[in-house]
Amino acid sequence: MKLKHQQTAEDITQETFLCFLENCTYKEIGRRLPFLYTIARNKCIDQYRAKKTEGLSDNVADSKDRSPEVSIDLERAVVKLNSEERELIFLRYVNEVPVNDISKILNISRFSVRRRIQNCLKKLKDTLGEDF
């Protein structure tokens, strides 16, 4: 979603798993998923730096359960969030990553993650209005 280009995303995914498999410093301590997300996040950042693109642009209009109008409104609201807020929303609600894993990925407390997610949801609700 972050890269908006399927082939590039597939390449980054492949590079992520190769990096994970080649990494000799990883020790099995039950944190494989946060470690993979961290590698993938860093690979995406590297990709953007290589292209000298500013910011991360996310597309949320791909849900089959919403009407096109709702998808457009939701996409516009999410674009108004900063990149860190978008990343939190996507990790939690699109990728369904548990709060504990998100806290490990971003290296912040789980309470901070919950608070930031609540603030993001409040911003989205304010942007979309009460009827949403």
N, C-alpha and C positions, 0 to 999 in steps of 0.2 A: 504493500500500500504506500509506503513512503517513497518508493522509487518511481512509481507510476509507469513502469516499463517491465513487462513480464520477463523478457529474456535477461535483463539486467538483474532483476530480483532472483531469478533462478541461478544466475552466476554467483551472486552474493551468498545465496543459501548454500551452494556447493562449496564456496570458499570458507564459509563459516564452519561447516562440518569437517572440511579438510584441516582447517586450523585447529579445531577441537581434537581431532584424531592425532595430529602431529604434535600437539602441545605436551611436552614431557613434564611440565610443572603441575598439571592438574592431578589432584589426589582425590579419590572417591570419598567424599564426605557428605553425599546426598544433596549436592547443589548443582547438579548437572544442568537443569533447565535455566536457572539464573545465569550460569556461566555461558551457555549457548546464546541467550538473549544479549548478554553483554558483548560477546564477540560479534553477533549480527548487527547490533547497534553501532559498534565501532566501525564495522565494514561499511555500513550505510553512510556514516559520517565521512569516512575516507572517500567514498564515491562522490559525495557532494563537494568535498574539498577539491577533488580532482577536476570536477566540472566548474569549480568556482561559482557554485550556485548558492544563493543566500537563503537560509531557512529551509524547513522541511514542509513540503506541501502534501497533504493527505487527502484522499478521496474516500468519502463515506457514502456515496450515492449508489453503492453496489448491492444494497439489500433488496431481496425480492419481496419482502413483507411490507414495504412502504410504497405509497404512491409516489410518482415522480415529483409532485409538488413538495411533499414532505421531505423527500430525499434532498431536493435542492435547498430547501430552507435549512435542513440540518447541516448540509455541507457548508453553507454560508456561515452558519453559527460556529461550526468547528474551526473554520479558517480564521475566525476572529480570535481564537485562543492562541497563545504563544506556543512555540514548538514543544516545550516541556509539558505543558498542559495537554496538548494533543497526544503526545507520547503516552502519558498516563491514561488517558481515556482509551486509546487503542489497546494498550497492554491489558487493561482491566476488562473492557467490555467487548472488544473485537477478538482479541486473542485469548480472553478468559484466563489470564494469568492471575493466580492468587495474590492477595495483598502481601503476604510474607515474601513471596518470590520477587515481587516488584520492589520491595524494600531492599532486598539483597542486590538486585540489578542496579538500582539507582544509588545504593549505599546510603540510604536514609532510614529512619525508624518507620515501623509499620503504622504508627499513629500519625506520623507526618504524611505518609502516603494517603491514609484515609482522609485526613484533613484537606489535603490538596485535591483529592478526587471530589470531595464534597464541594469545595470552592469552584472547581471546574463545572460541576453539574449545576451549581447555582448560577454561574455565568451563562451557561447554555440556556437554562430556564429563563433567565432575564432577557436574553437575546431573542428567544423563541416566543416568549409570552406565556401567560398562564394557561391558555387553551391547549398547549402542546402536551 
